[in-house]
Amino acid sequence: MNILTVIQAIQNAWHDFFRKRRFVALNATDNSEEWHIHFSPASILAGLVSFVLLLFILVLSLVAYSPVLEFLPGYRTQAVRSRESLVQNILRIDSMERMLNYMMTYNENIAMILDGKTPVVRTFVSTDSLRTSKVLVVPSAADSALRIQMRGDGPYSLAGGINPARRQTQRPIELVTPIDGIITDRYDIKAGRLGVMIAAAAADPVTAIDEGTVVISRWTPEAGHIVEIQHTNSMLSIYSHLSRSLVTRGQRIRSGEVIGYNAEMVDGEVELFEFELWNNGKPVDPEGYILF
């Protein structure tokens, strides 16, 4: 077989690829022609390519401009979880930024007061929590009187220190942080939130804020394991949403002792740890007693 024969064969195959065929439908009774259609291998291939392209455009349009993916099993659940997790992380970051700004303002004002200057208050712009404007705080009569007492020799003098008689009657309260984490929901008695909600790592140890006696250690369907400790000075601490409790009722607890573990991770999320602090039978803000 020489090269001319090969070229001739290729040309014949190419012409056959475009050569039309006639497809005829005959009547079974008298063999008369009912209808016919002309087609070629090239037209069949072009039709298949057009059909696949049209199907691809249709599927792409449905995915991009319709909620058809939400009907797929498992897609909507994962998308909602990802969206909720993203929103929670954004809120936590914004809360941390605001708390950092508040702490910076507080420290600056304390330093200015000690230097005898007029403090300022920061007001946050609603469109951006990081943008602030400083406004002078006009000294009041009570503020001026307190400054005079702090500069003088009275009981509030910075130079003279605390009265020895008062020092003997005071008992400092040193409370330990129950768990390392970020406060997501703060104490709000009007909203029915009697404590703080803390986002912490799964299975982190939970410690007692002070020495005391365990009065309750039980499990509930709503809050998991709950531990209540009675401390001195009529203070009561409550630890909720624990995955495990290590103490029993009537057990004496030391300050900083591990009493349980934070909730385990379920479906990729950790339930928030809840902490309440009661004083003389009334709920109080834990952030007023503990530095989280």
Salt bridges, closest charged atoms under 4 A:
ASP16 OD1 - ARG19 NH1 1.78
GLU33 OE2 - ARG22 NH2 2.69
GLU33 OE2 - HIS36 ND1 2.66
GLU70 OE1 - ARG76 NH1 2.74
ASP94 OD2 - ARG98 NE 3.32
GLU108 OE2 - ARG122 NH2 3.27
GLU108 OE1 - LYS134 NZ 3.97
ASP143 OD2 - ARG147 NE 2.84
ASP267 OD2 - ARG81 NH2 3.74
GLU271 OE2 - HIS241 ND1 2.89
GLU274 OE1 - HIS241 NE2 3.57
GLU287 OE1 - ARG186 NH1 2.60
